[in-house]
Amino acid sequence: MILLLTSFLLGLLIDIFSDSGGVHAAAAVSLAYIRPILLKSSFGTLYEHQSVKFRNTEPGSLITYLILGTLPHHLILFSLEIFNISSILLILKKTLFSSIFTIILSLIIIILFSRNKK
């Protein structure tokens, strides 16, 4: 419940500053709602024991988690932003290219800030 409230407030804050009418809040709450499913499908039994540490996970599981989290978030965001079924190809194109950029940027940030300290 705290995660849902926090994601709503974060999305609302983005919406206030970008004047986007609540689309970021809706996408963030949707992602927070499906997060347990994403964690379980990405990390499997490791998630069942509540011991997911991103530094100790396999890169494949982490990339899967990023992809499974980014795609629905962006799809919901752009669907609500455009809100026209005749523009489905535009929605899918924006979702695909924005997701690719977001995933690459997220991986670069994870690599830069999670170096092993020996």
C-alpha positions as CSV (number, residue, x, y, z in Angstrom):
1,M,0.0,0.0,0.0
2,I,2.9,2.3,0.8
3,L,4.4,1.6,-2.6
4,L,1.2,2.4,-4.4
5,L,0.9,5.7,-2.5
6,T,4.5,6.6,-3.1
7,S,4.2,5.9,-6.8
8,F,1.1,7.9,-7.1
9,L,2.7,10.9,-5.4
10,L,5.8,10.6,-7.6
11,G,3.7,10.4,-10.8
12,L,1.5,13.3,-9.6
13,L,4.6,15.4,-9.0
14,I,5.8,14.7,-12.5
15,D,2.4,15.5,-13.8
16,I,2.2,18.8,-11.9
17,F,5.5,20.0,-13.3
18,S,4.9,18.7,-16.9
19,D,1.2,19.6,-17.0
20,S,0.3,16.2,-18.4
21,G,-3.0,15.6,-16.6
22,G,-2.3,12.5,-14.6
23,V,-0.9,10.1,-17.2
24,H,2.4,9.7,-15.2
25,A,0.5,9.0,-12.0
26,A,-1.7,6.4,-13.7
27,A,1.3,4.7,-15.3
28,A,3.3,4.7,-12.1
29,V,0.5,3.3,-10.0
30,S,-0.1,0.6,-12.6
31,L,3.6,-0.4,-12.5
32,A,3.6,-0.5,-8.7
33,Y,0.5,-2.7,-8.8
34,I,2.0,-5.3,-11.2
35,R,5.5,-5.1,-9.5
36,P,5.1,-8.3,-7.5
37,I,4.2,-10.2,-10.6
38,L,7.2,-8.8,-12.4
39,L,9.5,-9.7,-9.6
40,K,8.2,-13.2,-9.4
41,S,8.5,-13.8,-13.1
42,S,11.9,-12.2,-13.4
43,F,13.6,-13.6,-10.3
44,G,11.6,-16.8,-9.6
45,T,12.3,-18.5,-6.3
46,L,14.7,-15.8,-5.2
47,Y,11.7,-13.5,-4.9
48,E,9.7,-16.0,-2.9
49,H,12.2,-15.7,-0.1
50,Q,12.1,-11.9,-0.2
51,S,15.9,-11.7,-0.8
52,V,16.2,-9.9,-4.1
53,K,19.4,-7.8,-4.1
54,F,20.1,-6.3,-7.5
55,R,23.9,-6.5,-6.9
56,N,23.7,-10.2,-6.4
57,T,21.3,-11.1,-9.3
58,E,22.1,-12.5,-12.6
59,P,22.3,-9.9,-15.5
60,G,19.7,-11.8,-17.4
61,S,17.1,-11.6,-14.6
62,L,17.8,-7.9,-14.2
63,I,17.4,-7.2,-17.9
64,T,14.2,-9.2,-17.9
65,Y,12.9,-7.2,-15.0
66,L,13.8,-3.9,-16.7
67,I,12.1,-4.9,-19.9
68,L,9.0,-6.3,-18.2
69,G,8.7,-3.1,-16.1
70,T,9.5,-0.6,-18.8
71,L,7.2,-1.9,-21.6
72,P,3.9,-1.8,-19.7
73,H,4.7,1.5,-18.1
74,H,5.4,3.2,-21.4
75,L,2.5,1.5,-23.1
76,I,0.1,2.8,-20.4
77,L,1.7,6.2,-20.5
78,F,1.5,6.8,-24.2
79,S,-2.0,5.2,-24.5
80,L,-3.3,7.7,-22.0
81,E,-1.4,10.5,-23.5
82,I,-2.6,10.0,-27.1
83,F,-5.9,8.3,-26.1
84,N,-7.0,7.6,-29.7
85,I,-7.4,4.0,-30.9
86,S,-6.8,5.1,-34.5
87,S,-3.3,6.1,-33.5
88,I,-2.3,2.6,-32.2
89,L,0.7,2.5,-34.5
90,L,2.0,5.8,-33.1
91,I,1.4,4.5,-29.6
92,L,3.3,1.3,-30.3
93,K,6.1,3.1,-32.1
94,K,6.6,5.6,-29.2
95,T,6.4,2.8,-26.7
96,L,9.1,0.7,-28.5
97,F,11.6,3.5,-29.1
98,S,11.2,5.1,-25.7
99,S,11.4,1.7,-24.0
100,I,14.6,0.9,-25.9
101,F,16.2,4.2,-24.9
102,T,15.0,3.8,-21.2
103,I,16.3,0.3,-20.9
104,I,19.7,1.2,-22.4
105,L,20.0,4.3,-20.1
106,S,18.9,2.2,-17.1
107,L,21.5,-0.5,-17.8
108,I,24.3,2.2,-18.2
109,I,23.3,3.7,-14.8
110,I,23.2,0.3,-13.1
111,I,26.6,-0.6,-14.5
112,L,28.1,2.7,-13.5
113,F,26.8,2.8,-9.9
114,S,27.0,-0.9,-9.0
115,R,30.6,-1.6,-9.3
116,N,32.0,-4.2,-6.9
117,K,33.9,-2.5,-4.1
118,K,36.9,-4.6,-3.1
